[in-house]
């Protein structure tokens, strides 16, 4: 299992959808995409700076790789996301910030308990989660905030060098000290990512069919 790569975690969830409600789920995803761009939902999600990426996609049973048409009972809703931090922190934040949107998207999945309270929701996600076999991270020691800070620091340093290249040593020292103060919040420290919580380590060992029984 390689869900973790440095500070990043890859989450893949496949939840079953009854075929006769799948068209509703597709419509909801389209609505969520359009409405999210003109509402506070998108701005709320942007506040969760530890999220790299999140996507929902319907996978139809007749397109299931390795299975002949008619053998798979359900369509599936694929949720895929990359984030920094622990599994518990991520689910807690999603449930707290956009619970209504989660309910709207997942409510057509079989036995979805709702996003609030969070404990049953976490149980549902765990039972439908599939571990990632191969996960590549270009910056394993850096979180999204580290990368953004590094880009800002590089741009700021280039600007400082261009505007202060002709200063005498004394004036340059004053300007440089002032520059250091202005960018000190962007001097990030990279390192190893968080470990699994013991609870999720145990849960990740329970592999089986999606939660449909």
C-alpha positions in Angstrom: 0.0 0.0 0.0 1.4 3.4 -0.9 -1.4 5.9 -0.1 1.3 8.2 1.4 4.1 9.8 -0.6 6.0 12.3 1.7 3.5 14.8 3.0 0.8 13.9 0.5 -2.0 11.3 0.8 -3.9 9.8 -2.1 -7.6 8.9 -1.4 -9.6 6.7 -3.8 -13.2 5.8 -2.9 -15.6 3.7 -5.0 -19.2 3.8 -3.7 -22.0 1.8 -5.4 -24.9 3.6 -7.1 -28.1 1.9 -8.2 -28.3 2.0 -12.0 -31.7 3.6 -12.1 -30.5 6.6 -10.0 -27.2 7.1 -11.8 -28.6 9.8 -14.2 -29.6 11.8 -11.1 -26.1 11.5 -9.8 -24.7 12.7 -13.1 -27.0 15.7 -13.1 -26.1 16.5 -9.5 -22.3 16.5 -10.4 -23.0 18.8 -13.4 -25.1 21.1 -11.2 -22.4 21.1 -8.5 -19.7 22.0 -11.0 -21.7 24.9 -12.4 -23.2 26.2 -9.1 -20.0 25.8 -7.2 -18.3 28.3 -9.5 -20.8 31.0 -8.7 -21.4 30.3 -5.0 -19.4 30.4 -1.8 -18.8 26.7 -2.1 -15.7 27.2 -4.2 -14.3 29.9 -2.0 -14.9 27.7 1.1 -13.0 24.8 -0.6 -10.1 27.2 -1.5 -9.7 27.9 2.3 -8.7 24.2 2.7 -5.2 24.9 1.4 -4.0 21.4 2.2 -6.1 19.9 -0.7 -4.2 19.4 -3.9 -7.1 18.0 -6.0 -10.5 16.5 -5.7 -12.7 14.8 -8.3 -15.9 12.8 -8.6 -16.6 10.6 -11.6 -19.4 8.1 -12.4 -18.0 4.7 -13.6 -20.7 2.7 -15.4 -21.0 -1.0 -14.8 -20.8 -1.9 -18.5 -17.5 -0.1 -18.7 -15.9 -2.0 -15.8 -12.5 -3.2 -16.9 -12.0 -6.9 -16.7 -15.7 -7.8 -16.4 -18.1 -8.7 -19.2 -21.2 -6.5 -19.6 -24.0 -7.5 -17.2 -21.8 -9.1 -14.6 -21.4 -6.0 -12.4 -24.5 -5.1 -10.4 -23.9 -1.4 -9.6 -22.5 1.7 -11.2 -20.0 3.4 -9.0 -19.1 6.9 -7.9 -15.4 7.4 -7.9 -14.0 10.0 -5.6 -10.3 10.8 -5.9 -8.3 13.3 -4.0 -4.8 14.2 -3.0 -4.1 16.2 0.2 -1.6 17.0 3.0 -2.2 15.9 6.5 -3.9 12.9 8.0 -6.9 11.0 6.7 -9.0 12.0 9.8 -8.1 15.7 9.4 -9.2 15.6 5.7 -12.6 13.9 6.3 -13.2 16.1 9.3 -12.6 19.3 7.3 -14.7 18.2 4.3 -17.6 17.3 6.6 -17.3 20.6 8.5 -16.9 23.0 5.5 -19.2 21.5 2.8 -21.6 19.0 4.4 -24.5 19.9 2.2 -22.5 19.5 -1.0 -21.3 16.1 0.1 -24.8 15.0 0.9 -26.0 16.2 -2.5 -23.3 14.3 -4.3 -23.2 11.1 -2.3 -26.9 10.7 -1.3 -27.5 8.4 -4.3 -24.8 6.0 -3.2 -26.0 2.8 -1.6 -26.2 3.0 2.3 -24.7 6.5 2.4 -25.2 7.7 6.0 -24.8 11.4 5.4 -21.8 13.5 6.1 -22.9 14.6 9.5 -22.3 13.3 12.1 -18.8 12.6 10.9 -18.2 9.2 12.6 -20.7 7.2 10.3 -19.4 9.1 7.3 -15.8 8.1 8.1 -16.9 4.5 8.4 -18.6 4.6 5.0 -15.5 6.2 3.4 -13.2 3.6 5.0 -15.3 0.6 3.8 -15.4 1.9 0.2 -11.8 3.1 0.1 -9.2 1.3 -2.1 -5.5 1.6 -1.4 -3.2 3.2 -4.0 -0.7 0.8 -5.5 1.6 3.4 -7.0 1.7 7.0 -5.9 4.3 9.5 -7.2 4.9 12.9 -5.5 7.3 15.4 -7.2 7.9 17.2 -3.9 7.5 14.6 -1.2 8.9 16.9 1.5 6.6 19.8 0.7 3.0 20.5 1.3 0.9 22.7 -1.0 1.6 25.7 1.2 5.3 25.0 1.0 5.2 25.0 -2.8 3.2 28.2 -3.0 5.5 29.8 -0.5 8.6 28.8 -2.5 7.1 30.3 -5.7 6.3 33.5 -3.9 9.8 33.6 -2.3 11.5 33.1 -5.7 9.5 35.9 -7.3 10.2 38.2 -4.4 13.9 37.4 -4.4 14.1 38.1 -8.2 12.4 41.4 -7.7 14.6 42.3 -4.8 17.8 41.5 -6.8 16.6 43.5 -9.8 15.7 46.6 -7.8 18.7 46.7 -5.3 21.6 45.6 -7.5 23.3 49.0 -7.5 23.2 49.8 -3.8 26.3 50.3 -1.8 27.1 47.6 0.9 25.5 49.6 3.8 22.3 50.4 2.0 22.1 46.8 0.6 22.4 45.4 4.2 19.5 47.6 5.3 17.4 46.7 2.3 18.2 43.0 2.7 17.2 42.9 6.4 14.0 44.6 5.5 13.4 42.1 2.7 14.0 39.2 5.1 11.4 40.5 7.5 8.9 40.9 4.7 9.2 37.3 3.5 9.8 35.5 6.8 6.4 33.8 6.6 7.4 32.2 3.3 10.5 30.5 4.7 9.0 27.1 5.0 10.6 24.0 6.3 10.1 20.7 4.4 10.2 17.3 6.0 8.5 14.0 6.5 4.7 13.8 6.3 2.3 12.8 9.0 2.0 9.1 9.9 -1.3 7.2 9.7 -3.4 7.3 12.8 -3.5 3.9 14.5 -7.2 3.7 13.9 -6.8 4.2 10.2 -3.9 1.8 9.9 -6.1 -0.9 11.4 -9.0 0.0 9.1 -6.8 0.0 6.0 -6.1 -3.7 6.6 -9.8 -4.6 6.2 -10.0 -5.1 2.5 -13.1 -6.4 0.8 -16.0 -5.6 -1.5 -17.6 -2.1 -1.5 -20.0 -1.4 1.3 -23.3 -2.7 -0.3 -24.5 -5.5 2.1 
